[in-house]
Amino acid sequence: MEQADAIIVGAGLAGLAAAAELGDRGKRVIVVDQEPRSGLGGQAFWSLGGLFMVDTPEQRRMGIRDSRDLALSDWMGSAQFDRPEDAWPRKWAEAYIDFAAGEMRPWLHQMGLRWFPVVGWAERGGGFADGHGNSVPRFHITWGTGPGTMEHFARRCIEHEGAGLISFQFRHRVDRIDMTNGAAAGVSGTVLADDTAPRGASTNRDAVGDFAFKAASVIVTSGGIGGNFEMVRKAWPTARLGPAPKEMIAGVPAHVDGRMIAISEQAGGQVINGDRMWHYTEGVKNWDPIWPAHGIRILPGPSSMWFDATGKRFAPPALPGFDSMGTLRSILATGYDYSWFVLTQKIIKKEFALSGSEQNPDFTSASWREVIRQRILSGKRATGPVEAFKEHGADFVVADDLDTLVAGMNRIGDVPLDAGALRAQIAARDRQVDNPFSKDAQMMAIHAARHYRGDRLIRTAKPHRFLDPANGPLIAVKLHILTRKTLGGLQTNLDSQMIGADGAPVPGLFAAGEVAGFGGGGYHGYNALEGTFLGGCIFSGRNAGRSTAIA
């Protein structure tokens, strides 16, 4: 039976951050994961690599004035903590803001991470200064995207592996956390058959043996539930969001299955805020899927017009890029689980980005030459991946005139749309374009976005008339609900120790990353400000690895 100082369950970003820190301390660590070694880094590999950071050189160079106090105000206005069990999540939120405004960037920079100079403005909010949303741009895209974020933590761990401090045990599925007299003693479970499936694809669950590893500290970093639709629906907060969608697509691989949550509860951990979750409303079916029900999120600029399934334009704050949960409620209130973007080629060229490392090969390559080729020297065309979705994606309709566009929408939608009603709404919006004044909230938001240099340069198209053929072709996109993140999770203190039902730490049990709600059992509260998923994995994993409770 193999023995170590600590066992980490899950080889994603949070697990790698914890293992790297423990290795730096000279601790012997076993990292256990049910996937093959090709899956090292977990979901982080597939991400855009965005990090929420505060008052950075990148922000200052773009003319952005940010501060720790402004970021904390935005976070608390978004989190809307309202439960007694939010005490630890609130402390984690404050600690993360201190980290994001202080040590985070220099620490990561020293490790080797670098960022695209234009800072993105995600989740702009619901309309009030004390409510949800980022007051300023804070979304820092890592050069190399997700792979460029995780590679530095993986490198540190592999160096410790070479020194004999870290042992990776892939294709080992944990079925139990073993406890002795109420304290962690190790883990045991099933050895799975080798699998050569590509990263992200579903792997077999064929048992070929058993295992047991011993350690006085067990750190669970196994991720959330986004790949398990049954668990998502079971946890769905119907009273707050409306009924769970009948159809969803998956923003994460199938191995994001939530298995370790119940196993951790059986060992003494406690899940809080399980009804808080983060799903995207701008999902499209991947025309070249890797995992089951594979969906991709469109990261929209502010100019696409957003209509419900019946063809009625959504009211603010259901605007592209402003309020994810508010828009989700608006969509589900219609009785349907999909909606529509209508836009022009000028908008898709400048404003459409697709979430994920594989959908942004220029950023992932960390090559300025590729960024310039894909995004500046491409003429009227959008990036290669966006144009590929426009050509091959089942959810995209392209037409030279509105009647033809609506006919195409009706072929893939469930509700027949009236071209005249849609035309009237678009024409009314077009009449607001001729001067810098407007009573249309979305037009006002577009003008405001273009005051920010970064949006004007690469993320917000110059206002123009949709129905002018010179700006075409017209494009419609059918948008699905895309599962992604768990905002609640295993309750932890600031050392990432699991908190039991009695309010005390469970000896030897720790949790970090998404399984811990990215810290404390839900440090986002009800809403995320984006860039806080990878950031939360790094921060909570680091806290676990540095915890003095691990002897």
C-alpha positions in Angstrom: 0.0 0.0 0.0 1.6 3.3 -1.2 1.8 6.0 1.5 2.4 9.8 1.2 2.0 13.0 3.2 -1.0 14.0 1.1 -3.3 12.6 -1.5 -4.9 14.9 -4.1 -8.0 13.6 -5.9 -8.1 15.3 -9.3 -5.3 16.5 -11.6 -7.0 19.7 -12.7 -5.6 23.2 -12.2 -6.6 23.3 -8.5 -5.0 19.9 -7.9 -1.8 20.9 -9.7 -1.6 24.2 -7.7 -1.9 22.3 -4.5 0.6 19.6 -5.5 3.1 22.2 -6.7 3.0 24.0 -3.4 3.3 20.8 -1.4 6.2 19.7 -3.5 7.9 23.0 -2.8 7.5 22.2 0.9 9.2 18.8 0.4 6.0 16.8 1.0 5.4 13.5 -0.7 2.2 13.7 -2.7 0.1 11.2 -4.6 -2.2 12.7 -7.3 -5.1 10.4 -8.3 -7.3 10.9 -11.3 -9.8 8.7 -13.1 -8.7 10.0 -16.6 -5.5 9.2 -18.5 -2.4 11.3 -18.2 -3.4 13.0 -21.4 -6.1 14.8 -19.4 -3.5 16.5 -17.1 -4.9 19.9 -16.3 -8.5 19.0 -16.5 -11.0 21.7 -17.6 -8.4 24.4 -17.5 -6.9 23.1 -20.7 -10.1 23.9 -22.6 -10.5 27.4 -21.2 -9.8 30.8 -22.7 -7.3 31.4 -19.9 -9.1 34.5 -18.5 -8.0 35.7 -15.1 -9.8 38.3 -12.9 -7.1 40.6 -11.7 -7.2 44.1 -10.2 -5.2 47.3 -10.8 -2.7 45.7 -13.2 -0.2 47.2 -15.5 -2.3 45.9 -18.4 -5.3 47.8 -17.1 -3.4 51.0 -16.5 -1.9 50.9 -20.0 -5.5 50.8 -21.3 -6.6 53.8 -19.3 -8.5 51.7 -16.8 -8.7 52.9 -13.2 -9.3 50.0 -10.8 -8.8 49.4 -7.1 -9.2 46.8 -4.5 -12.2 48.7 -3.0 -14.0 49.0 -6.3 -13.4 45.3 -7.1 -14.7 44.3 -3.6 -17.8 46.5 -4.1 -18.5 44.9 -7.5 -17.9 41.4 -6.1 -20.3 41.8 -3.1 -22.9 43.5 -5.3 -22.8 40.5 -7.6 -22.5 37.8 -4.9 -25.6 39.0 -2.9 -24.7 36.8 0.0 -27.9 36.3 2.0 -27.5 33.0 4.0 -26.0 32.2 7.4 -23.7 29.6 5.7 -22.2 32.4 3.6 -19.8 33.3 6.4 -16.9 31.3 4.9 -17.7 32.2 1.3 -17.7 35.9 2.2 -14.2 35.5 3.9 -13.0 33.7 0.8 -14.3 36.5 -1.5 -12.5 39.1 0.5 -9.3 37.1 0.5 -9.5 36.5 -3.2 -10.0 40.2 -3.9 -6.9 40.9 -1.8 -5.0 38.3 -3.8 -6.2 39.6 -7.1 -5.3 43.2 -6.2 -2.0 42.2 -4.7 0.2 39.2 -5.0 -1.6 37.4 -7.8 -0.1 39.0 -10.9 3.5 39.3 -9.7 3.5 35.7 -8.4 2.1 34.4 -11.7 4.4 36.6 -13.8 7.4 35.3 -11.9 6.1 31.8 -12.7 6.1 32.6 -16.4 2.5 33.7 -17.2 1.9 36.6 -19.6 -1.3 38.3 -20.7 -2.8 39.8 -23.9 -2.5 43.6 -23.5 -6.2 44.4 -24.2 -8.2 43.7 -21.0 -11.7 42.3 -21.6 -14.9 43.7 -20.1 -17.0 40.7 -19.1 -20.3 40.6 -17.1 -21.0 44.4 -17.3 -24.0 44.1 -15.0 -27.6 44.6 -14.5 -27.9 48.4 -14.3 -27.0 49.7 -10.8 -23.7 50.6 -9.2 -24.4 48.5 -6.1 -25.6 45.5 -8.1 -24.1 42.8 -10.3 -21.3 43.4 -12.7 -17.8 44.6 -13.4 -17.5 48.4 -13.2 -14.3 48.2 -15.3 -12.6 45.7 -17.6 -10.8 43.0 -15.5 -10.6 39.9 -17.8 -7.0 39.2 -18.5 -6.5 36.6 -21.3 -3.4 34.6 -20.7 -1.0 34.2 -23.6 -1.4 30.5 -24.5 -5.0 30.5 -23.1 -5.9 27.6 -20.9 -2.9 25.5 -21.8 -0.6 28.5 -21.2 -2.2 28.9 -17.7 -1.9 25.3 -16.6 1.5 24.5 -18.1 3.4 26.4 -15.5 1.7 24.5 -12.7 2.1 21.2 -14.6 5.8 22.0 -15.1 6.4 22.5 -11.4 4.6 19.3 -10.6 6.5 17.3 -13.2 9.8 18.6 -11.8 8.7 17.4 -8.3 7.7 14.1 -10.0 11.2 13.7 -11.3 12.6 14.4 -7.8 10.4 11.6 -6.4 8.1 13.9 -4.4 5.0 13.6 -6.5 3.5 10.4 -7.9 0.7 10.6 -10.5 -1.7 7.7 -10.5 -4.0 8.1 -13.6 -6.9 5.8 -14.4 -7.4 5.4 -10.6 -11.1 6.2 -9.6 -11.6 7.0 -6.0 -14.6 5.3 -4.5 -14.0 6.0 -0.8 -12.2 8.4 1.4 -10.9 6.2 4.2 -11.4 7.6 7.7 -10.0 6.3 11.0 -11.5 7.7 14.3 -13.0 10.6 12.4 -9.7 11.6 10.6 -8.6 11.1 7.0 -6.4 8.0 6.5 -6.3 7.7 2.7 -8.4 6.8 -0.3 -9.3 3.5 -2.0 -11.1 2.6 -5.2 -10.9 1.0 -8.6 -8.1 0.8 -11.2 -9.6 1.5 -14.7 -8.4 0.0 -17.9 -6.0 2.0 -20.0 -7.7 4.3 -22.6 -6.1 6.1 -25.5 -9.1 8.4 -26.2 -8.0 11.9 -27.1 -8.1 14.6 -24.3 -11.7 15.5 -23.4 -13.4 12.5 -25.1 -15.3 10.0 -23.0 -13.1 7.1 -21.6 -14.0 3.6 -20.5 -15.0 2.7 -16.9 -13.8 -0.9 -17.2 -12.4 -2.1 -13.8 -9.1 -4.0 -13.9 -8.2 -3.9 -10.2 -8.4 -2.2 -6.8 -6.1 0.2 -5.0 -5.6 1.8 -1.6 -3.3 4.7 -0.8 -2.6 6.0 2.7 -2.1 9.6 3.8 -3.1 11.7 6.8 -4.3 14.5 4.4 -6.7 14.1 1.5 -7.4 17.1 -0.8 -10.4 16.8 -3.1 -10.0 18.9 -6.3 -12.3 16.9 -8.5 -14.3 19.7 -10.2 -18.1 20.3 -10.5 -21.1 18.7 -12.1 -21.5 20.3 -15.5 -21.0 17.1 -17.5 -23.7 15.3 -15.5 -27.1 16.7 -16.6 -28.9 14.5 -14.1 -27.1 16.2 -11.2 -27.5 19.6 -12.8 -31.3 19.1 -13.0 -31.5 17.8 -9.5 -29.8 20.8 -8.1 -31.6 23.3 -10.4 -33.1 26.3 -8.5 -36.5 26.3 -10.1 -37.9 29.0 -7.8 -35.1 31.4 -8.6 -34.3 30.7 -12.3 -37.4 29.0 -13.6 -37.7 25.3 -14.8 -34.6 23.5 -15.8 -34.1 23.4 -19.6 -35.4 20.3 -21.3 -32.5 20.5 -23.7 -29.0 21.5 -22.6 -25.5 21.2 -24.1 -22.3 20.6 -22.2 -19.6 23.1 -21.8 -17.4 20.5 -20.1 -16.4 16.9 -20.7 -18.3 13.9 -19.4 -15.7 13.2 -16.7 -16.9 16.4 -14.9 -19.4 14.1 -13.2 -19.6 15.2 -9.5 -18.8 11.8 -8.2 -16.5 13.0 -5.4 -19.1 15.3 -3.9 -21.2 12.5 -2.3 -18.0 10.6 -1.4 -16.7 13.7 0.4 -20.0 14.1 2.2 -19.9 10.5 3.4 -16.4 11.1 4.8 -17.7 14.1 6.8 -17.6 17.1 4.5 -20.6 19.3 4.0 -22.0 20.8 0.7 -23.5 24.3 1.0 -25.2 26.4 -1.7 -25.7 23.5 -4.0 -28.4 25.4 -5.8 -26.1 28.1 -7.0 -24.8 27.4 -10.4 -23.4 29.2 -13.5 -24.6 28.3 -17.0 -24.3 30.3 -20.2 -27.1 31.4 -22.4 -25.1 31.8 -25.6 -24.2 28.1 -26.3 -24.0 26.6 -29.8 -23.7 23.0 -30.7 -20.1 22.1 -31.7 -20.1 21.1 -35.3 -16.9 19.0 -34.6 -17.6 17.6 -31.1 -15.1 16.1 -28.7 -17.3 15.1 -25.8 -21.0 14.2 -25.6 -23.4 17.1 -26.2 -20.4 19.3 -26.8 -21.3 23.0 -26.8 -19.3 26.1 -27.2 -20.1 29.5 -25.7 -20.1 32.6 -27.9 -18.4 35.5 -26.1 -20.4 38.3 -27.7 -19.7 42.0 -28.0 -22.6 44.3 -27.2 -24.2 44.8 -30.6 -26.1 41.6 -31.6 -29.9 41.9 -31.1 -31.2 39.3 -28.8 -34.7 37.8 -29.3 -36.6 35.1 -27.4 -37.9 31.9 -29.1 -41.0 33.7 -30.2 -39.1 36.6 -31.9 -39.6 39.2 -29.1 -36.6 41.3 -28.2 -35.3 40.9 -24.7 -35.4 43.9 -22.3 -32.3 45.1 -20.5 -30.3 43.8 -18.7 -30.7 40.8 -21.0 -28.0 42.3 -23.4 -25.0 40.4 -24.8 -22.3 40.3 -22.2 -24.1 42.0 -19.4 -25.9 39.7 -17.0 -25.7 35.9 -17.5 -28.1 34.8 -14.7 -30.6 37.6 -15.4 -30.7 36.6 -19.1 -31.1 33.0 -18.2 -34.2 33.8 -16.1 -35.6 35.8 -19.0 -35.1 33.0 -21.4 -36.7 30.3 -19.2 -39.6 32.6 -18.4 -40.7 32.3 -22.0 -41.4 28.6 -21.6 -38.6 27.8 -24.1 -35.0 26.9 -23.6 -33.4 28.6 -26.5 -33.1 32.2 -27.9 -31.7 34.0 -31.0 -29.0 36.4 -31.9 -29.5 38.4 -35.0 -26.5 40.3 -36.3 -24.5 41.3 -39.4 -21.2 40.2 -40.9 -19.6 43.4 -39.5 -20.6 42.4 -36.0 -19.5 38.8 -36.3 -16.2 40.0 -37.7 -15.4 42.3 -34.8 -17.5 41.0 -31.8 -17.8 37.3 -32.0 -15.3 35.2 -30.0 -15.7 31.6 -29.1 -14.8 30.4 -25.6 -12.0 27.8 -25.4 -8.4 27.2 -26.2 -9.1 25.2 -29.3 -11.4 27.9 -30.7 -8.7 30.6 -30.4 -5.6 29.1 -32.0 -3.9 32.5 -32.3 -4.1 33.3 -28.6 -3.3 29.7 -27.8 -0.2 29.9 -29.9 0.9 33.1 -28.1 1.9 34.4 -31.5 1.4 38.1 -32.3 1.7 37.2 -36.0 -1.2 34.8 -35.7 -3.3 37.3 -33.8 -2.7 39.9 -36.4 -3.4 37.5 -39.3 -6.6 36.1 -37.8 -8.1 39.3 -36.3 -6.8 42.3 -38.3 -5.6 41.1 -41.8 -8.7 38.9 -42.5 -10.6 41.5 -44.4 -14.4 41.1 -43.8 -14.0 37.6 -42.4 -14.2 36.7 -38.7 -11.5 34.4 -37.2 -11.1 31.0 -38.8 -13.0 29.1 -36.0 -15.9 31.6 -36.1 -16.2 31.3 -39.9 -16.1 27.5 -39.6 -19.1 27.6 -37.2 -20.9 30.0 -39.5 -20.4 27.6 -42.4 -20.9 24.2 -40.6 -22.7 25.0 -37.4 -26.2 23.6 -37.1 -27.3 26.7 -35.2 -26.2 29.3 -37.8 -28.3 30.9 -40.5 -26.8 33.2 -43.1 -28.9 35.2 -45.7 -28.7 38.3 -47.8 -32.2 39.5 -46.8 -34.4 39.3 -43.7 -37.2 37.2 -45.3 -34.7 34.5 -46.3 -33.1 34.7 -42.9 -36.4 34.2 -41.0 -37.2 31.2 -43.3 -33.9 29.6 -42.3 -34.6 30.4 -38.6 -38.0 28.7 -38.9 -36.4 25.5 -40.3 -34.3 25.0 -37.1 -36.6 26.7 -34.5 -39.5 25.2 -32.7 -41.7 28.4 -32.9 -42.6 29.9 -36.3 -41.3 33.5 -36.4 -43.1 36.3 -38.2 -40.7 38.2 -40.5 -42.8 41.4 -40.4 -42.7 41.5 -36.5 -38.9 40.9 -36.5 -38.4 43.5 -39.3 -40.3 46.1 -37.3 -38.1 45.7 -34.2 -34.9 45.7 -36.2 -36.0 48.8 -38.2 -36.8 50.6 -35.0 -33.3 49.9 -33.7 -31.8 51.0 -37.0 -33.4 54.4 -36.8 -31.4 55.0 -33.6 -28.1 54.7 -35.5 -28.0 58.0 -37.3 -26.8 60.2 -34.4 -24.9 59.7 -31.2 -28.1 60.1 -29.1 -30.5 57.3 -28.4 -33.3 56.1 -26.2 -32.5 52.5 -27.0 -30.7 51.0 -24.0 -28.6 48.7 -26.1 -27.5 51.5 -28.4 -26.5 53.5 -25.3 -24.5 50.5 -24.1 -22.8 50.3 -27.5 -21.8 54.0 -27.3 -20.5 53.5 -23.8 -18.5 50.4 -24.8 -16.8 52.3 -27.5 -15.6 54.9 -25.0 -13.2 52.1 -23.8 -10.2 51.9 -26.1 -10.0 48.1 -25.9 -13.6 47.6 -27.0 -13.4 50.2 -29.8 -10.2 48.5 -31.1 -11.2 44.8 -31.1 -14.6 44.1 -29.5 -17.3 46.6 -30.5 -18.4 47.3 -34.1 -19.2 50.8 -35.2 -23.0 51.2 -35.0 -24.6 50.6 -38.4 -28.0 49.6 -39.8 -28.7 45.9 -39.8 -31.1 46.1 -42.8 -28.6 47.9 -45.1 -27.3 45.2 -47.5 -23.9 46.9 -47.4 -23.4 45.6 -43.9 -24.5 42.0 -44.6 -25.0 39.3 -44.9 -27.5 38.9 -42.0 -26.8 36.2 -39.6 -29.0 34.4 -37.0 -27.7 32.1 -34.3 -29.9 29.8 -32.3 -28.6 29.9 -28.7 -28.8 27.0 -26.2 -28.3 26.8 -22.5 -24.7 25.6 -21.9 -23.8 23.9 -18.6 -20.6 25.1 -17.1 -19.8 25.7 -13.4 -20.9 24.9 -9.9 -20.9 27.9 -7.7 -21.7 26.1 -4.5 -19.7 23.2 -3.0 -17.9 21.7 -0.1 -17.6 24.2 2.7 -14.0 25.1 3.6 -12.1 27.5 5.8 -9.3 29.7 4.4 -6.8 26.8 4.8 -9.1 24.8 2.4 -10.0 22.4 5.3 -13.4 20.9 4.9 -16.0 22.1 7.4 -18.3 19.4 8.8 -21.9 19.7 9.9 -20.8 20.7 13.4 -19.0 23.7 12.0 -15.5 22.4 12.8 -12.8 21.3 10.4 -12.8 17.6 9.5 -9.3 16.4 10.4 -7.2 15.7 7.3 -9.9 16.6 4.8 -9.4 19.5 2.3 -11.1 20.7 -0.8 -10.2 23.3 -3.5 -11.4 24.5 -6.9 -14.9 24.0 -8.2 -15.8 21.2 -5.9 -15.4 23.7 -3.0 -17.3 26.4 -4.9 -13.8 27.8 -5.7 -13.4 28.4 -2.0 -15.5 28.2 1.1 -18.4 26.5 -0.5 -19.4 29.3 -2.8 -17.2 32.4 -2.9 -19.1 33.8 -6.0 -22.4 33.9 -4.2 -25.1 34.0 -6.9 -23.1 35.6 -9.7 -19.6 35.4 -11.1 -17.6 38.2 -12.5 -15.7 36.0 -15.0 -12.0 35.2 -14.8 -12.7 33.9 -11.3 -13.0 30.3 -12.2 -9.3 29.7 -13.1 -8.4 32.3 -10.6 -10.4 30.5 -7.9 -8.8 27.2 -8.7 -5.3 28.7 -8.5 -6.0 30.6 -5.2 -7.8 27.8 -3.4 -5.4 25.1 -4.6 -2.5 27.3 -3.4 -4.1 27.8 0.0 -4.5 24.0 0.3 -1.0 23.3 -0.6 0.3 26.0 1.8 -1.9 25.0 4.7 -0.1 24.4 7.9 -2.8 21.8 8.8 -0.9 19.5 6.4 1.9 18.3 8.6 
